[in-house]
Structure formats: C-alpha cells, structure tokens
Amino acid sequence: MSKYQIKTHRAGTIYQGNYFFIQSKGFHSGKPLKEPYPNCFVCLCDNETSLDEMYWMLYILWQGRKFHEVLVGSVIPFIRIKDLQETIELALYKFDGCPQQFYQTVEALKSLQKQELNYFNINDQIGKLKMTLVCRMIG
C-alpha cells in the first residue's frame, strides 16, 4: 500500500488530489467518509489506487470495530490522531501479508454496498407507494 498522510480537517479547507475523510468523534470514529463531517480527519493519498486501498482498509477496520479499542472520552468518545495512525499501521502490516484476501474482501464489500443501496432505494419507493395509496384513500 502506498503513502498517506492524516491531518485534522479544518472547515472550509479545500483539498486537491486524492483524499477522503475519517470521522473522529462518536461511536462511528474511524468511519471513512466521502464528504467532510464536523470533527473529522482528512486522509491525503498520493494516487487513486492508494486512495481506494486506504478507504477500504479503514472501512474494514471500522466495520470490525477495531477503533472501539482505542476510543477515549467519558461522555463523547473520540479517537486521537496518533491512535488512529497506530491502528492503521498495524493493519497495513497485517494486510500486506495477505493482499489477495484483502482485495477479495474489498470486492465483496463493494458488491454488498451496491446491494444495500439498491435495497434503500426499493424501501424508499415502497414508502412513497404507501403514501400514495393512503393519500388516495383519504382524499
């Protein structure tokens, strides 16, 4: 996996190149995001391939609740940038040992994400259909 840099995101900052955001507060800390969110980090990558690998690696860690192990804070849990980087480095070391399994997992997750989006769209359409039927009935 390629080089990356993690910084604290500042609202209004415009980034160039390949980047994504990482939630830093709450129980979704570590979740990779396409759009900035209050209280997040930005991960800057050197190319598109590195961006895709880093995004999905963080997604795997987040889904596996690996960031819960390093959350701190008694009222609002959060992850420190140092703890995030250490968790990423450990994962990079582990995933470098089995790249084929990593890429198979990423492909499966992408497929599941597409199915999930399709189900959300179907559910939305069903809700609209219900509303239409009810409105037709009550007039």
Long-range contacts (C-beta under 8 A, 24 or more apart in sequence): 1-50, 1-53, 1-54, 1-57, 1-92, 1-95, 1-96, 2-45, 2-46, 2-47, 2-49, 2-50, 2-53, 3-45, 3-46, 3-50, 4-43, 4-44, 4-45, 4-46, 4-50, 4-54, 4-88, 5-43, 5-44, 6-41, 6-42, 6-43, 6-44, 6-81, 6-84, 6-85, 6-88, 7-41, 7-42, 7-44, 8-41, 8-42, 8-81, 9-36, 9-40, 9-41, 9-42, 11-36, 11-38, 13-42, 15-42, 15-44, 17-44, 17-45, 17-46, 18-44, 18-45, 18-46, 18-47, 18-48, 18-50, 18-51, 19-43, 19-44, 19-45, 19-51, 20-51, 20-54, 20-55, 22-58, 22-84, 24-78, 24-79, 24-81, 24-84, 25-76, 25-77, 25-78, 25-79, 26-76, 26-77, 26-78, 27-68, 27-71, 27-77, 28-62, 29-67, 29-71, 29-77, 29-78, 29-79, 30-58, 30-61, 30-62, 30-66, 30-67, 30-79, 30-84, 30-87, 31-58, 31-59, 31-62, 32-58, 32-59, 32-62, 39-78, 41-81, 41-84, 54-88, 56-106, 56-109, 57-88, 57-91, 57-92, 57-95, 57-102, 58-88, 59-109, 60-91, 60-105, 60-106, 60-109, 61-87, 61-88, 61-91, 63-109, 66-91
